[in-house]
Amino acid sequence: MSDEHGSNGTPDANGPAVQTPMLSEVPRKRAAAWGEPLMKADLAWTRFEIWLALTAFGLEAFSMALWVALKGFSAAADSPAALVFRAATGGIVLGIVTHLALRNRPEELRTRATTAAVFLGMFLAKTWIHFGGDYASNVLNWYQQASFLTLLGGLRGVGTRLTMLLALVGGSLATGRGRHIVIDVLTRFVDQKKRLVMALVGWFASTVVCFTAAWGFFDHISIENFGARADDTAGGKIGQVVHQLEEDFFIARKQMALDMTAAPHVLLHAETYSDWLTGKEWNAWLDTSGFAERYGKEETEALKIPETETRAPLIVLPGRGEPRGELINAAYLVFPIGLIVIGLRFLLRCLLVLSGHVSTEPDESEEWNEHARPGEEPLHVD
């Protein structure tokens, strides 16, 4: 039971009920105004990271599903893998169609019909064992060998890079919400002021570790993947990475332009990915793609082929050839960038604690603060 003031009555063995204050009666400590912009930035960055994580997860799931589907359809008709894949696909598709078609029928009929449809789809696998094999093989080879995805290591390579991104975004989100891994046994036996000092020292130390590790990763990547020298200055290594990223951006843009031209030929007209681009079309594309302005007219002319020949729609660089896996090096930069972001999250958390927007109570959930709007007084248990 509760009285008119909103407090709970707890029976006492020796007398009347002891009144326990409700959450609304817990004293509030007003947060400092200077922390409100930081709180807004924290909430905005959290929303962006949630969007980024959902997008990356969706792309990863799609890329892996597409890779499995294309591999399954393109498998040799006499291989067990082809039969198993088509049996599973047929059963799933027929089962879903039957389940949806009978959604207004009695549940028992719907269940039996769906089960029968699944087994029927599996049984009919051999009847369409040759269907779509050549098309799927052509599309898979295009993605893997002569498209923008080739620059990232193919469909599987895309999945690997997205997994790295998801791990670091998840670490940043956990840090921002105070859900990172922490050993808080000692902090439970000290008072609030000491707990605050310990938390600030720990988070600031974590910031230093993250920034130091970020530079360590960047230093290694700049040398091993971007061609910087070990004895270069920090500015020299950063300049080398920036220069190579500009080159990578140019390559990516030109390859995506080729992909837009190739897509109708491969996806709609089912033309062999390596045969539709004639020498005449390739030479004309080179003349209008900006290669001469970037690499020189003589170097660009050397990339041209006889007009009667054909080639795969993958760009070629003077003196380097086809840039397969070119963007993998750039993808490695997600490690230092992610660590910097996590370090900034720790630093921001220190400031939010000092401003009174975040609590350091070990057993206090931050749900009280996650939905608070900037400018409102967050709950703080004294």
C-alpha positions as CSV (number, residue, x, y, z in Angstrom):
1,M,0.0,0.0,0.0
2,S,1.1,3.6,-0.5
3,D,0.0,6.8,1.2
4,E,-1.0,10.0,-0.4
5,H,2.6,11.2,-0.6
6,G,3.6,8.2,-2.8
7,S,5.7,6.4,-0.2
8,N,5.5,2.7,0.6
9,G,4.4,1.4,4.0
10,T,6.7,-1.4,5.2
11,P,5.5,-3.2,8.4
12,D,7.9,-2.9,11.3
13,A,8.0,-5.7,13.9
14,N,7.9,-3.2,16.9
15,G,5.6,-0.5,15.6
16,P,3.9,1.2,12.7
17,A,5.0,0.9,9.2
18,V,8.3,2.5,8.2
19,Q,8.0,4.8,5.2
20,T,10.4,4.0,2.4
21,P,10.8,6.9,-0.1
22,M,9.6,6.2,-3.7
23,L,11.9,6.9,-6.6
24,S,10.3,10.3,-7.1
25,E,11.3,11.3,-3.6
26,V,15.0,10.5,-4.0
27,P,16.9,13.8,-3.8
28,R,18.1,15.3,-7.0
29,K,21.5,16.9,-7.6
30,R,21.3,19.5,-10.3
31,A,23.7,18.9,-13.2
32,A,26.0,21.6,-14.2
33,A,25.0,23.7,-17.2
34,W,28.4,23.4,-18.9
35,G,27.8,19.6,-19.3
36,E,24.6,20.0,-21.3
37,P,26.3,20.4,-24.7
38,L,28.4,17.4,-23.9
39,M,25.3,15.4,-23.1
40,K,23.7,16.5,-26.4
41,A,26.9,15.4,-28.2
42,D,26.9,12.1,-26.3
43,L,23.3,11.3,-27.2
44,A,23.7,12.4,-30.9
45,W,26.9,10.2,-31.2
46,T,25.1,7.3,-29.6
47,R,22.2,7.5,-32.1
48,F,24.7,7.7,-35.0
49,E,26.6,4.6,-33.7
50,I,23.4,2.7,-33.3
51,W,22.4,3.5,-36.9
52,L,25.9,2.6,-38.1
53,A,25.9,-0.7,-36.2
54,L,22.4,-1.6,-37.6
55,T,23.5,-0.7,-41.1
56,A,26.8,-2.7,-40.9
57,F,25.0,-5.7,-39.5
58,G,22.4,-5.6,-42.3
59,L,25.1,-5.3,-44.9
60,E,27.1,-8.1,-43.4
61,A,24.0,-10.4,-43.2
62,F,23.1,-9.5,-46.8
63,S,26.6,-10.0,-48.2
64,M,27.1,-13.4,-46.5
65,A,23.6,-14.6,-47.5
66,L,24.3,-13.5,-51.1
67,W,27.6,-15.2,-51.1
68,V,26.1,-18.5,-49.8
69,A,23.2,-18.3,-52.3
70,L,25.5,-17.7,-55.3
71,K,27.9,-20.4,-54.2
72,G,25.0,-22.8,-53.8
73,F,23.4,-22.1,-57.2
74,S,26.7,-22.1,-59.0
75,A,27.9,-25.4,-57.6
76,A,28.3,-28.3,-60.1
77,A,25.1,-30.1,-60.7
78,D,26.6,-33.5,-59.8
79,S,28.0,-32.3,-56.5
80,P,26.2,-33.1,-53.2
81,A,26.5,-29.4,-52.2
82,A,24.3,-28.4,-55.1
83,L,21.6,-31.0,-54.2
84,V,21.6,-30.1,-50.5
85,F,21.4,-26.4,-51.2
86,R,18.5,-26.7,-53.7
87,A,16.7,-29.1,-51.4
88,A,16.9,-26.7,-48.5
89,T,16.0,-23.7,-50.7
90,G,13.0,-25.5,-52.3
91,G,11.7,-26.6,-48.9
92,I,12.0,-23.2,-47.3
93,V,10.4,-21.4,-50.3
94,L,7.5,-23.8,-50.7
95,G,6.9,-23.9,-47.0
96,I,6.8,-20.1,-46.6
97,V,4.5,-19.7,-49.7
98,T,2.1,-22.4,-48.4
99,H,2.1,-21.0,-44.9
100,L,1.2,-17.5,-46.1
101,A,-1.4,-18.8,-48.6
102,L,-3.3,-20.7,-45.9
103,R,-3.1,-18.0,-43.2
104,N,-6.9,-17.8,-43.1
105,R,-7.4,-21.5,-42.8
106,P,-7.6,-23.7,-39.6
107,E,-4.3,-24.0,-37.8
108,E,-4.1,-27.8,-38.1
109,L,-4.6,-27.7,-41.8
110,R,-2.1,-24.9,-42.2
111,T,0.5,-26.8,-40.2
112,R,0.1,-30.1,-42.1
113,A,0.1,-28.4,-45.5
114,T,3.2,-26.4,-44.6
115,T,5.0,-29.5,-43.5
116,A,4.0,-31.3,-46.6
117,A,5.2,-28.4,-48.8
118,V,8.6,-28.4,-47.1
119,F,9.1,-32.1,-47.8
120,L,7.8,-31.6,-51.3
121,G,10.3,-28.8,-52.0
122,M,13.2,-31.0,-50.7
123,F,12.0,-34.0,-52.8
124,L,11.9,-31.9,-56.0
125,A,15.4,-30.6,-55.7
126,K,16.7,-32.7,-58.6
127,T,14.1,-31.4,-61.0
128,W,15.7,-27.9,-61.0
129,I,19.3,-28.9,-60.3
130,H,20.5,-27.1,-63.5
131,F,18.3,-24.0,-63.1
132,G,20.2,-20.7,-62.7
133,G,23.7,-22.3,-62.3
134,D,25.4,-20.5,-65.2
135,Y,23.8,-17.2,-64.2
136,A,24.8,-17.4,-60.6
137,S,28.3,-18.5,-61.5
138,N,28.7,-15.5,-63.8
139,V,27.4,-13.0,-61.2
140,L,29.6,-14.5,-58.5
141,N,32.6,-14.3,-60.7
142,W,31.8,-10.7,-61.5
143,Y,31.5,-9.8,-57.9
144,Q,34.7,-11.6,-56.9
145,Q,36.9,-10.8,-59.9
146,A,35.9,-7.5,-61.6
147,S,33.8,-5.2,-59.4
148,F,34.1,-2.8,-56.5
149,L,33.9,-5.8,-54.1
150,T,37.1,-7.1,-55.7
151,L,38.9,-4.2,-54.1
152,L,37.7,-5.4,-50.7
153,G,38.5,-9.1,-51.2
154,G,35.1,-10.2,-52.6
155,L,31.9,-10.8,-50.7
156,R,33.6,-12.8,-48.0
157,G,36.1,-9.9,-47.6
158,V,33.3,-7.5,-47.1
159,G,31.8,-9.6,-44.4
160,T,35.2,-9.7,-42.6
161,R,35.6,-5.9,-42.7
162,L,32.1,-5.3,-41.5
163,T,32.7,-7.7,-38.5
164,M,35.7,-5.6,-37.5
165,L,33.6,-2.4,-37.7
166,L,30.8,-4.0,-35.7
167,A,33.2,-5.0,-32.9
168,L,34.6,-1.5,-32.5
169,V,31.2,0.2,-32.7
170,G,29.9,-2.2,-30.1
171,G,32.9,-1.3,-27.9
172,S,32.2,2.4,-28.2
173,L,28.5,2.0,-27.5
174,A,29.3,-0.1,-24.4
175,T,31.7,2.5,-23.2
176,G,29.3,5.3,-23.7
177,R,26.6,3.7,-21.7
178,G,28.9,2.4,-18.9
179,R,28.5,-1.2,-20.0
180,H,32.2,-1.9,-20.7
181,I,34.0,-4.7,-18.8
182,V,35.0,-3.5,-15.4
183,I,36.0,-5.0,-12.1
184,D,34.1,-3.0,-9.4
185,V,34.6,-5.2,-6.3
186,L,36.8,-2.6,-4.6
187,T,34.6,0.3,-5.4
188,R,31.7,-1.3,-3.6
189,F,33.5,-1.0,-0.2
190,V,34.4,2.7,-0.5
191,D,32.4,5.8,-0.1
192,Q,31.0,7.9,-2.9
193,K,33.9,10.4,-3.1
194,K,36.6,7.8,-3.3
195,R,34.5,5.9,-5.8
196,L,34.3,9.0,-7.9
197,V,38.1,9.5,-7.8
198,M,38.7,5.8,-8.7
199,A,36.3,5.9,-11.6
200,L,37.8,9.1,-13.0
201,V,41.4,7.8,-12.7
202,G,40.4,4.5,-14.3
203,W,38.5,6.1,-17.2
204,F,41.3,8.6,-17.8
205,A,43.9,5.8,-17.8
206,S,41.7,3.9,-20.3
207,T,41.7,7.0,-22.5
208,V,45.5,7.1,-22.5
209,V,45.7,3.4,-23.2
210,C,43.3,3.7,-26.2
211,F,45.1,6.7,-27.7
212,T,48.5,5.0,-27.3
213,A,47.2,1.8,-28.8
214,A,45.6,3.7,-31.7
215,W,48.9,5.3,-32.6
216,G,50.6,1.9,-32.3
217,F,48.2,0.4,-34.8
218,F,48.4,3.4,-37.1
219,D,52.2,3.4,-37.0
220,H,52.3,-0.3,-37.9
221,I,49.6,0.0,-40.6
222,S,51.3,3.0,-42.2
223,I,54.6,1.1,-42.6
224,E,53.2,-2.4,-43.5
225,N,50.3,-1.4,-45.7
226,F,50.9,2.2,-46.9
227,G,54.6,2.2,-47.7
228,A,55.8,4.6,-45.0
229,R,59.3,4.2,-43.7
230,A,59.9,3.2,-40.1
231,D,62.2,6.3,-39.5
232,D,59.6,8.7,-40.9
233,T,58.3,11.4,-38.6
234,A,54.7,11.1,-37.4
235,G,53.7,13.8,-39.9
236,G,55.4,11.9,-42.7
237,K,53.6,8.7,-41.9
238,I,50.2,10.5,-41.7
239,G,51.0,12.3,-45.0
240,Q,51.8,9.0,-46.7
241,V,48.6,7.4,-45.5
242,V,46.5,10.5,-46.6
243,H,48.2,10.4,-50.1
244,Q,47.4,6.7,-50.5
245,L,43.9,7.2,-49.4
246,E,43.4,9.8,-52.1
247,E,44.6,7.3,-54.6
248,D,42.3,4.6,-53.1
249,F,39.4,7.1,-53.4
250,F,40.1,7.7,-57.0
251,I,40.3,4.0,-57.7
252,A,37.1,3.3,-55.9
253,R,35.2,6.0,-57.7
254,K,36.3,4.8,-61.1
255,Q,35.6,1.2,-60.3
256,M,32.1,2.0,-59.2
257,A,31.5,3.9,-62.4
258,L,32.5,0.8,-64.3
259,D,30.2,-1.3,-62.2
260,M,27.2,1.0,-63.0
261,T,28.0,0.3,-66.7
262,A,28.5,-3.4,-66.2
263,A,25.4,-4.1,-64.0
264,P,22.8,-4.1,-66.9
265,H,25.0,-6.4,-69.0
266,V,25.6,-9.0,-66.2
267,L,22.5,-8.8,-64.1
268,L,19.8,-8.0,-66.7
269,H,21.1,-9.5,-70.0
270,A,23.2,-12.3,-68.4
271,E,26.2,-11.5,-70.6
272,T,29.5,-13.1,-69.5
273,Y,31.1,-10.6,-67.2
274,S,34.5,-10.7,-69.0
275,D,33.3,-10.5,-72.6
276,W,30.8,-7.6,-72.9
277,L,33.4,-4.8,-72.6
278,T,35.1,-4.4,-76.0
279,G,38.4,-2.7,-76.6
280,K,36.6,0.2,-78.3
281,E,34.4,0.8,-75.2
282,W,37.4,0.4,-72.8
283,N,39.6,2.8,-74.8
284,A,36.8,5.4,-74.9
285,W,36.3,5.0,-71.1
286,L,40.0,5.6,-70.5
287,D,39.9,8.8,-72.5
288,T,37.0,10.2,-70.4
289,S,37.8,8.8,-66.9
290,G,40.5,11.2,-65.9
291,F,43.4,8.7,-66.2
292,A,45.4,11.0,-68.5
293,E,45.1,13.9,-66.1
294,R,46.2,11.8,-63.1
295,Y,48.8,9.5,-64.6
296,G,49.8,11.2,-67.9
297,K,48.7,10.7,-71.5
298,E,51.5,8.3,-72.4
299,E,50.8,6.0,-69.4
300,T,47.1,6.0,-70.2
301,E,47.7,5.1,-73.8
302,A,49.7,2.1,-72.7
303,L,46.5,0.7,-71.0
304,K,44.5,0.6,-74.2
305,I,43.8,-2.6,-76.1
306,P,42.9,-3.5,-79.7
307,E,39.3,-2.5,-80.4
308,T,38.3,-6.1,-81.4
309,E,39.3,-7.6,-78.1
310,T,37.3,-7.8,-74.9
311,R,38.3,-7.5,-71.2
312,A,36.9,-7.8,-67.7
313,P,35.4,-4.5,-66.3
314,L,38.2,-4.0,-63.7
315,I,40.3,-0.9,-63.8
316,V,44.0,-1.2,-64.5
317,L,46.6,1.2,-63.1
318,P,49.8,2.3,-65.0
319,G,52.8,0.3,-63.7
320,R,50.7,-1.6,-61.1
321,G,48.1,-3.6,-63.0
322,E,44.7,-4.6,-61.5
323,P,44.3,-3.2,-58.0
324,R,42.8,-6.3,-56.5
325,G,42.3,-6.0,-52.7
326,E,43.3,-2.3,-52.9
327,L,40.9,-1.1,-50.3
328,I,41.8,-3.8,-47.7
329,N,44.6,-1.6,-46.5
330,A,42.3,1.3,-46.0
331,A,39.9,-0.9,-44.1
332,Y,42.6,-1.7,-41.5
333,L,42.4,1.9,-40.4
334,V,39.2,1.0,-38.6
335,F,41.3,-0.2,-35.7
336,P,43.1,3.0,-34.8
337,I,40.0,5.1,-35.6
338,G,37.8,2.8,-33.4
339,L,40.3,3.0,-30.5
340,I,40.4,6.8,-30.7
341,V,36.6,6.9,-30.6
342,I,36.5,4.6,-27.6
343,G,39.2,6.8,-25.9
344,L,37.1,9.9,-26.5
345,R,34.1,8.0,-25.0
346,F,36.0,7.4,-21.8
347,L,37.1,11.1,-21.7
348,L,33.6,12.3,-22.3
349,R,32.3,10.0,-19.6
350,C,34.8,11.6,-17.1
351,L,33.4,15.0,-18.0
352,L,29.8,13.9,-17.7
353,V,30.5,12.5,-14.3
354,L,32.1,15.8,-13.2
355,S,29.1,17.7,-14.5
356,G,26.6,15.5,-12.7
357,H,25.0,14.0,-15.8
358,V,26.3,10.5,-15.0
359,S,26.5,8.5,-11.8
360,T,29.3,6.3,-10.5
361,E,27.1,4.2,-8.3
362,P,28.1,0.5,-9.0
363,D,24.6,-0.9,-8.6
364,E,22.7,2.0,-10.2
365,S,21.5,1.4,-13.7
366,E,22.0,4.2,-16.1
367,E,18.5,3.7,-17.5
368,W,17.5,6.8,-15.5
369,N,19.8,8.9,-17.6
370,E,19.6,7.3,-21.0
371,H,16.2,8.8,-21.9
372,A,16.7,12.1,-20.1
373,R,16.7,15.1,-22.4
374,P,19.6,17.5,-22.2
375,G,18.8,20.3,-19.8
376,E,16.8,18.2,-17.5
377,E,18.0,17.3,-14.0
378,P,19.3,13.7,-14.0
379,L,18.6,11.6,-11.0
380,H,21.5,11.4,-8.6
381,V,21.3,9.3,-5.4
382,D,23.1,11.0,-2.5
